[in-house]
Amino acid sequence: MNDAAGPESLRVRMFDWLTRDEVGFGGAALRSALVALIVVSVTAAILRTVPGIAPQWATTFDAILLLATAGFALEYLLRIWVAPGDKDGAGAAGARLRYVFSLPGLIDLIAALPFTLAPHLGMHIDWLDIVPIFKLLRYSHAFQFLVEAIYGERRVLASAAILTLALLIFQSTIVYFFERDAQPDKFGSIPEAMWWGIVTLTTVGYGDVTPVTVGGRVAGGITAVLGVCMFAIPVGIIASAFVEAVRRREFVVTWNLVANVPLFRDLDAGRIAAIAALLRTRQAERGERLVRKGDEADSMYFIVSGEVEVDTGSAAGALRMAAGEFFGEVALIANRVRTATVTAATGCKLLVLHKRDFHGFMEAHAELAALVRATALRRIEEIDAPRLGR
């Protein structure tokens, strides 16, 4: 039983390390190593094309690219092995095939092939050594948001593309009739005129083809103005969809974090969503000061992971708070300055409730407010007891 469970546990762990962001030190180290390998490989592929560097360092660059290729080949095999994720059985083969024939899988395969050897075999395809640059997109949330934005607005973008194509054909045709006699070598047909139309609509204007007749120039000016308007439409659509995708991602992340806080764990999905809309995530490095004693209070904090050290200045010394606890509520409830200095004892992930949202939160969630107030009153008594001589 243990023998069977061992490889399965290793595969699941490796799947998490390769595909998920929040996987601890092991996953972060592996992902950092892969990114470094990609950067080194692409840098070597670029430098080996520089005439002043390539002759002296050709052997070194070839060795670097071969070692990087070996690393990418190992990664590719690992990704095939872990493709089923935390599931196994009949669906494992299908999951592996889906990865192999997916776009990321094909990029990984190309990166795993030693194209640096191609010139030695009489082939000229070593330019494919630059393909690993696309592997970086896997680690870019911005690229994922862009893909999501384009896919979500694909119908609207398709309509805008059809409208732009219609405008391109119409304007190219108009200019063709004005310019065909004056410049038969440049506007001899509508397809030839469309080259002018494309560079004019995109406002690039290379200047290699320009109208010379009055009618052609008027049409060209109208085309340039319409080009600005037409390309502003898809840009605006993609930009707003991109922002919305980022907001959705942040909301989902915050929702999951809120659901893991013991204080909120028993709430229904609707209430968790309402609370998640109020909270903001924050990462804190070890040793980072989160709250300073004597400062004005502007927020309270819920600890999602890690530990913080709370120093009230009492003889008892500093105490520690771990995941699931919260701090900073005392100053907000008692309307006083901070009563303790709080420092991250380890790397921490926190949820922050700002002062402007605090009272609304307390009014909207009576039972949670009661727990927060009870904890705050107990802490206030502990803080005030030494001063009152109790």
N, C-alpha and C positions, 0 to 999 in steps of 0.2 A: 504493500500500500504506500509506504513511504517512498519507494523507488519511483512509483508512478507519479506521486504528488510532487516530487522534487523537480523534474523537468518542466512539468506544467506550471509550477510556481515560478520558475525561472523565466519561462516564456511570457507569462503574464507580466512579470516585473519588467522584462525587457520591452514589452509592448508599451507599458506606461512610460518608460524612459524615452522611447523613440517618438511617441505620439502625443504626450500630454505635457502641459506646461508645469503644473503643480505636482511635481514628483520628487521633491527633495533634492539633496545634494547629488546623489548618483545620477539622476536624470539631467540635472543642470550641467554637471561635469561632462556627460556624454554629448549633450547637445552643443556645448561650448567647444568641445574637441572637434566635432563634425564641422561646425562653422569655421573654426580655425583651419581645418584641412581644406575646405572649399576656398578660403581666401588665399592660402599658400599655393594651391594648385592653379587657380586662375591668375595669380600674380606671376607665377613661373611661365605660364602659357603666354602671357602678354610680353614679358621681358625677353623671351626667346625669339621674338620678332624684331627686336631692336638691333640694328646693324652694329652699333658700337659695343654691344654687350654680348650678343649671341655667340660670336665665334669663341670667345674666351671661356664662356660658362655653359656652352652647349651640353657637355656631358653632365654637369651638375643639374641643369634644368631637366634633362631627360630622366635622371635618377629621381628627382623630386616628383615629376609627373607620373612615373611608374609606381612609386611608393603611394602617391595619392590615389592612383587608380586602384591599387590593391586595397587601400582602405575603403574606397567607394564600393568595390566588389564585395567586401565583407559586409558592409552596411546593407547592400542590396540583398544578399542572402539572408541576413538577419531580418530584414523587413518582410521577406517572403515567409520566413518561419513564424514571425509574430503576427502576420496579417489577420488571423482569426480573432485576435484580441483575447478577451477572457472567455471566449466560447470555443468549443471544440466539437468533434463529431462530423456528421455528414456535411455541414456547412463550411468546414475548414478549407476544403479544396476550392470551393467557390470563392471564398474570401481571398485566397491566395491568387486565383486567376484574375479577380477584379483588380487587385493591386498591380499585377504584372502588366495588364493591358490598360491601366489608367494612365493619364498624362504624367503624374509624378513618378509612376513606376517606369514608364518609358524613358523619362529623363534620367532616373537612377541607373537604368540599364546602359544608356549611352555613356554616362559618366564612368561606369565600371569597365568600359572597353578601352584597351590601351592604344589610343589613336596616335600617341607619340611615336609608336613604332612604324606608323604608316609610311613615312618617307624612306625608311630602310627597306621597305618591301615594294618600292616603286609606286606608291599611291600618294595622292596629295589631299588627304582628308584629315590632316592633323589639326586643322582649324576647329574641329569638333572638340579639341581639348578645352575650349572655352565654355562648353555646355554646362559644366558644374555650377556656373554662376546662377543658373535657373533653380538650383537646389536651394539657394538662399530664400527664395520666395516661400518655401515651406515654413520658414521661421519668421515670416513677416505678417503680422496681423493686418497691416495696412493693405497689403495685396489681397488678403482674404476678404477684407471689407469691400475693396474695389470690385472683386469678382461678384460678391453678394449683391452689391449695388447695381451692377450692370445686369445681372441675371434677374433681379427683382423688377427692373424697369425695362426689360427687353422689349416688351410690346410697344411702349411709348418711344423707345429709341429706334425701333424698326420703322415706326411711322415717320419719325424725324428723318431717318435715312432715306426713305422713299421720297419724302418731300424735297430733300436736298438733291437727290438724283434727278427728279423732275425739273428742278430749277437749273441744274447743271446742263441738262440736255436742251432746255428751252433757251437759255442764255447763249450757249455755244452755237445753237442754230441761228439765232439772231445775228451774232457777230459774224458767222460764216457768210450770210447773205450780204452783209455790208463789206466784208474784207476779201471775199474770194477773188475778185478781179484785181484788187490793189496788191494783194500778197498771196498769190496762188501757191507759193512754196510753203507757206505757213498756215494758211486757212483754206487749203485746197479741198477739204472735205469736212464734214461735221465731226468725225472721230478725231481729225487733226486739231480742229478748233476746241475740242474738249480738253486737250492738254492745257490750253490757255485758260479755259473755264475752271479747271481744277485749281491751278495755282492762284487764280484771281479770287475764287470763292473762299479759299483757305487763307487769303490775304498774304500769301508768301511772296508772290510777284517776282519771279526770277528775272524778268525783263528780257528773256530771250525771244519771247513772242509778245508783241504789243500791237494794238489797233492803230491805224494811221488815218482812217477816214473819220469824219465828224460823227457819223452814226455809230461807228464802231467804238469810238471813245466814249460817247454817251452811254452806250450799252455796257462798256467796261466799267464806268463809274458806278452805274446802278448795280452791276454784279458785285463790285467790291463792297458796297454798302450792305447789300443783301447777304453777302458772305459773313459779315460780322454778326448780323442778326441771326442767321441760320445756325451758325456754330455756337452761338450763345445758348441756344435752346438745349441741345444735348449736354453741354458742359454744365448748365444749371441743374438739369435733371440728375446727372451723375453726382454732382456735388451734394445736393440735398439728400439723395439716396445714400451716399457715403456717410454723411453725418448721422442719418437715421440708423444705419447699420452699426456704427460705433456706439450709439446710445443704446441700441438693443443689446449689444454685447455687454456693455457695462451694467445694464439692468440685470441681465441673466447672471452675470458673475456675482453682483451684489445680492441677488435673490438667493443664490446657493449659499453664500456666506452667511446671510441672515438666518437661513433655515438650519444652519449648523450651530448657531448660538443657543445654548440651553434655555435661555430666557424666552426665546421665540419658537423653540422647536415644536411645541404642541399647537401652534396656531394653524389655522387653515390657510390655504394657498392665497386667498384674497387678501387676508390681513398681512401675510408676509410680504405680498407685493406692495401693499400700501406703505409698510415700514421701509421696504427696500428703496422706495422712491425718495425717502427722506435721508437715507444714510449714504455716506461716501466712503469708499475704500481708501486705505492708506497703508503703505509699507514703511516699516521702521527698521533701520539697521541697528545692530548691537551697539549700545552706548549712546544712542541718540536720545536727547532730552525731549520728552513729549509735553510735559507740564512743568512749570517752574513755580515754586511756592511764592505767594505774594502777588502773582500776576492776576489780571482780570480774567474771569472765566468766559470762554467763548464756545465751549463744546464739551460733550462727554464722549467716552470711548468704550467700545465693546471689543474684547480681545478674542479674535478668531483663532489665532495660533501664536505660539511663542509665549514668553513670559516678560513681565515688567517688574521693576523694583520701585517700591513706593517708600519715600523717606519723608516722614512728618516732622523730623527733628526731635523726636522723643527719645528718652533713654533706652527704650526697648529696641531701638535701631530700625533699620529698613525691613520691610516685609515684601514678599513676592506675590504677585497675582499671575494666574495661568489662564489658558484658553477657557472661555466660557464666563469669565468674570468681567466686571465693568468698573470704570473709575471716572472721576471728573464730575459726577452728578451732585456732589455735596455743595460745591460753590454755586451751582446753578439753582438748586433748591433753596439754599440758605441765603442766596443773594450776597455772597461774600467773596473775597479774593481766594485764590487757590490756597489750600491748606497743606499741600504736600508737593514735593518734587517727584515726578515720575519719569523714570529712565528705562529704555528698552534693555532688559537683561540679556535677551537673545534677539535674533531677527524676528520681527513680529508682523503679523497682518492684523489690521485694526479696522473697525467700522466706526465712523465718526458721525455723531449727531450734533449739528451746529445749534447754537443758542437760539437762533431765529426759528428753528423747527422744534425745539425741545418742548415748549409749552403746548404746542399743538399735538405733539406726540403723547404727552401726558393726559391731555383731555380726551383724545380719541381712543386710548387704550387703558381703560380704568384699572383692570387687574394688573397689567404690567406696571402702571404708574404706582400702584400700591406697593408692589415689590421693590421698585426703585426707591420710593420714599422710605420704606422701612429700612432698607440697607443704608440709605443716606443718614437717617436719624440715628441709627446705631453707630455709624462712623463719626457723626458729629458729637455724640456723647463720649466716645472714646477720645476724641481730640480735645474736648472741653474739660474732661474729668481731671487731668493733672492741673490745669489752670485754676479749677475751683477747689482743689485740695481734696478730691474724693478718693 
